[in-house]
Amino acid sequence: MGSIQRVGLVFAGGPAPAANAVISAAAMSFVEAGREVIGFFHGYSNLQAYGPERPLIEDKHYRVFRTDDFSDLRNSRGVIIGTSRVGPGQGLETDDDLRDRQKTAALDNVYRALVDLRIDALISIGGDGTLRTAMLLHRYQGLMPETATQVRIVHVPKTIDNDYRGIDFTFGYFTAVDVMAKELQNLRADGIATSSYFIVETMGRKAGWLSYGVAIAGEANWVVGPEDVQDGLLEEGVLDTAALADRIVDLMVTREGRGKHYGTVVLAEGLGALLPGGEAAPKDHKGDVALGGLDLGRTMATLTTERYLERTGRKKKIRGVQLGYESRSALPHAYDVMLASQLGIGAYRALVEESLTGHMISVRGQFELEYVPFETLQEGDTIGAEVRYIQPGSDFHRLARFLETRVDLATTWTPGRRRE
């Protein structure tokens, strides 16, 4: 493997609270050990554009970290080296793709930039797309001749969505939950004052971790994630929005019977991918449905207002709200600062003390470090990471179910039954 003297650090994807904690902990570990750390600006955007006509210039495309850069950085907002969603691995799925010079042009630019800058190891920080890039770069080098220069790679998982295999909780998750839960409590107070309901859509992509956390901490009356779309809510692979609206009305009628004329319902944005016409919905940079643009909360608020009027003969104020972006660069929670710092130090220990490459940094228990091989995170034969969903029936899932409002079956409406 050789000695590590110069380390590259790249942060990609969406921002997350405690991003600067992991960056500072990783960089400081190497700098204090007499190694040089290069932080690349704006994710892979400059690296993948590298070439003879576009060299990388210090302080324009990257920065060299120094000891005085770390003062008060750990608890700061934002991402000190910036980020972007540019990915050099688009269109690469198999080893045959990695042997195709045209398909690997952007990835090869990244590799050449690292080699030409004499980078011995790269610390990748990001979500599943960034992990996939790290996997591809690691595998790409594995297909090279033995005489080729090898850049060692470790990855630190980052996402407020917490949908990562190989780690229990990702840094930024608890801060995001805390920020959105407080906003949900504000909406609940508004609902109490105005006898109204709020249907709140939270970020979280395909999984329900954020929505569940926000619902638990924010005292929502009901939460629905992609993991819950069954039992009459799914019709031929499409979300039955009428059935979902009726379930919400069931909740409202039950609470009215208990003298509660207000409430909050949390929906995971991942449900948007199951909406009718989802195939024609706008797509994001990866070709997936742009979930945030579907505005699921407002859609369901409109439908629920109509169903409530039909069933009760009364009007009710029901508002749809989206939450998420305001949490991504929030002041980090202490837990996230500690978790991110340990993961950053874990990157140093994996590379220097354990001489590893092709591993993701993880923790378990009381911040005990673990190093997870890339191949154990791969989804089938395709190079890429598998999404982790909440397991229905797990204790986390049951916690949310236990704390929500139990619907009185006597109020439940089904087609053909006389409306309440």
N, C-alpha and C positions, 0 to 999 in steps of 0.2 A: 504493500500500500504506500509506503513512503511516509515521511514526516509531513505534518500539516503546518505550513507557515503562513499561508494566505487563504482566508476564508471569504466566500461570497455569501451574501444574505439577500433574499428576495421575498417580498410580501405581495401576494396577489389575491384578487377577488374583492369582495365587499369589506369595508372596515368592520372592526369588532372592538369592543371595549377591552382594554389591557393589551392592545396590539403593541404599544411601546414598551410594555413590561417584558414581553417575550423578546423583543428586539434588543432592548438594553441588557437583559440578563445574558443572552447569548453572546452579544458583541463584547460586553464587559469581561466575560469569562475568558475569551481569547485574547483581548487586548492586555489584560492583567497578567496573562501567561506569556506575554512577549510576542504574540502572533498579530498579524495585520488582518483587519476586517473591512471588507468592501460592501457597502449597502447600495444596491442598485435601485435607482429611482423608478417609480411607477411600474412595478411588477416586471413582466417580461417584455414590455413594449420596446424598450431600447435594446435589450439583448437580442431579440429576434430580428431587429432591423440592422444588426451589425454587419459590416462588410468593408471592403477596401475604400468605398466612397463614403462610408458612414462610421468612422471610428468612435469609440467610446471615450468621452472626455471627462476628466475628474471635475467634480462640482457642477457639471451639466447633466451627465448621465449616471453618475454614481458619486458617493462620498466615501472617504476613508475615515472611519471612526477613530476618535481620540478620547482619552480619559475624561476630559472635561465635557464631553458630549452627554454623559450619563447623569449629570446632576438634575434631579427633579423630573427625570424622564419617565420613571416607572409608573407614576400615577397620572400622567398627562393624557389628554384626549387625542384622538386622531391617529395618524400613522406617519411617523417622522420621515420615512422615505417614500411616502405616497404608495398608491396601489393602482392597479388597473385590471380589467377582465380579459386582456389580450392573452390568448393561449397559443403557444407554438405547436400544439399537438392535434389540431383539428384535422380530421380525416385519417388519423392514425389509429388503427385498431389491432393489428396483428404484426407478427414478425416480418411477414412479407411486405407490409406497408413500410416498416422501418428500413427495409432494404431498397425502397424506391426513392431515388435521389430527388425527384420532383416533389413527392409528398413530404419528404423530410427536410426541405430547404430551410424552413423557419427554425426547426429544431436543431439543425446542423449549425445555423448561425449562432444559436445560443451556446452550443458546445464550443464552437471556434472562438467566440468571445471569451468564454471562461478560460480556455487554454491559452489564448494570446495574452490575457491579463494575469497569467500564472496563478490562477485560482486552483488550489489543491482540493477544496471541498466546498459544496454548496449547501446552505441551510435554506430549505424551502418552507415557507409559512403560508398556509392558505386552506381553502376548503377542498371539496372532493375534486373539483376541476384542477386545482393546483397540485393536489396529490397525484392526479393522473399524469400531469406534466412531469412531475418528479419520477414517477414510475417509467414513463416513456424515455426520459433522458437516461435513466439508469440502464434500462434494457437496450437502448440504442448503443450505448458504450459497450455493453456485453456482446454485441454482434460485431464489434470492430476487431481488427487484428490484435494479437497479444502485445505488439509493440506500440500500439496507440496509447497516448496519454489518457489516463483515467481520472476523472473528477469524481470524488466520493460525494454521495448525496444522502442527506437525512431530511425528513419532513416533520414539521410541527403542525398538528391539526388545529385549524381555526374555523369556527363558524358559530354564529349566535343560534343557528338552527339545531345544534347538538345531534345531527343525524349521521354521526361517524361511527363506523365499526372500529373496534380496537381501543376505545377509550370510553370511560363512563360519562364524563361531562367535559365539553370543550370550553376553553376560556372565552369569556364574553357572554356565555349563555345566561348566567345568573344575573349579570348586570342588565341585560336586555329584558329578562323576565321582570326584574325589579322595576325598571322604568315603565314598562307597559302595564304592569299590575297596578302601579300607582295611578296611571292614567285611567285604567278601568275603574278603580275606586272613585276617582273624580266623576266619571260618568254615572256610576251607581248613585252617588250623592245627588247628581243632577236628576236622575230618574226618581229618586225619593221625593225631591222637591216639586217635580212637575208631573208625577204619576205617569211616567213614560218608560219606554224600553230602548235599549241600545243593543244592536247586533254588531259585534266587533270582529273584524277580520284581522288576524295577526300574521306576520311573516312566519316562515318556517319551511318554505318550499314543499317538498313532497310528503314530509312527515309532520306529526302533530306535537312534537316536543315543546315548542314555544307556546303554542296555544294552550296546552295542558298546564304548563308552568304558570302562565299568566292567569288562567282560570282559577287555579288552586290558590295562588298568592293574592289574586285580586277579588276573590269571593264571587266569582261568576255563578249564575244559577244553572248553567248548562254549558258544556263544551263538546264540540264535534270535530274530530280529526279524520284524515283519510283512513285511518285504521278502524273507524267506526262505521264506515259506509257499508252497511249490510242490513239485515232485518227490515226490509221494506224500503230502504232509502236508495237502493240501486236498481235500475231497470235497464236490462240489456247493456250493462257497462256504463250507463249514464246516470248521473245524480238526478233523482226524482225530486226536483225543487218544490213541487207541490206537497209531496209527502213530508219534506223537511219543514216547510212552512207550517203544515198542520201539527207537526211535533212541537214546534215553538208555540203555536197557539194553545196546544194542550198544556204546556208549561204555564202560560199566562193565565189560563182559566183556573188551573189548580191553585196558583198563587193568589188569585182573586178570592177564591174560596177560603183562603187563610188570612184575608185582609191585606194582602200585599199587591199593590197596583203598579209595581215597578219591577225592573230587573235588568240583567245583562246576560247575553248569550255570546260565547266566543266560538268563532269558526276558524279553522286553519285554512290558510290560503291554498294549500294543496288540494282542497275540495274543488277549486276552480278548474283544475284539469279535467274534472269529471262532468262539468256543466254541458248541457246540450249545445252542440255547435263548437265544442272545444277544438276540434280538428282545424276549424277555420280561424281560430283565435290568433292574435299576434304572437310571434315567436321571439325568444330571446337570442342572445349571441350563440347559444349552444344548440339552437333548434327546438328547445322545449317551449311549451306554452308560457308566455309572459304572464305569470299568475297575478302579479300586482295590478296589471292593467285591466283585469276582468271585473274588479270592484265587487267582489262577492258579497260583502257586507251590505252594500246599498241595494244590490239586486234582491237579496233575501229580505231586507227591510220592506221593500216595495211589495213583494209577494205576500209577506206575512201580514202587512197592513190590510191587504185585500182579503185574505183568508179570515182574519179576525173579524172584519166587518160582515162577511158572509155568514159566519157562524154565530155571531153574537148580536148582530144588528147595531153595534156601537162602533164609533170611531176611536182609534187609539194612536197616539203619537209613537212611532217606532222609527228610530234613526239608524242608519248604517254608518260605520266608522272604520277606517283602516289605520292600523298601528304597525310600526316597525322601523321605518327609517330614522325616527327620532332617537332610537335606542342604540344605533350602531356606533356612534362616536360619543356616547355618554361617558361621564366620569366613572371609571371602573370601580366596581364593588371590590372590597378587600379580598374576598375569596378568589375572584378572577385575577387580581394582581399576584396573589401567592401562587395560584395554579400556573399562570403564564410564566412567571419567573422560574418556577421549577422546570417547566418544559424547555425554556431557553437554556438553562444550565444543563438540562438533559441532552440537548443537542451537542454541547461541548463535550460532555462525558462520553456520549456515544461515539463521537469522532476521535477524540484524543485518548480517552481511557480504555474504550472498548474496541477501537479500530474497526468500527462498523461502517457499512455503506448499504444503501437500499433498505433502510429501516424507517419506521415512523416512531416518533417519541411519544410515550404514553405514561400515565401514572395510575396507580391503584392504591386503595387503602389510604394511609396517611402520607400521601404524596410520594410513595415509593415508585421509583422510575422503572419503566419497562420499555423494551425496544422491540417493536413488532415488525417482522419482515414484510416487505411489500407484497410478496406473493400470497400471504395469508389474508390480505385485504382485497384481493382482486375478485372481480365479479365474473365468474365462469372463465371462459377462454379469452374474453375480451380484456385488453389492458385498461383498467379503470377500477374505481372503488365502488363498492356496493352501498346503497343507502340503508341506514338503520332506522327501522320504524319502531314505534312503541308496540310492545307485545300485548295484545288484548288479553286481559286476565292477569297480567303482571301486577305486582304490588303498586307500582307507579300508576298504572291505569286504574286500578281499583281505588286508589286514593282519591282521584278526581271524581270517580263515580260515587264514592261514599259521601263526598262533601257537597255534591250538587243537589238541587231540589228534586225530590222524588215526586214523579207525576202521579196524581190520583187517577187510577184506571177508569173510575166512573166518569171522568171528564173527557176521556180519550175519544176522538172522533174517527170513524171509519166510513168509507164510501157506502152509501145506502142507508146510513143511520140518520135519524132526524137531527138536524143541527141544533146545538145547545141554544 
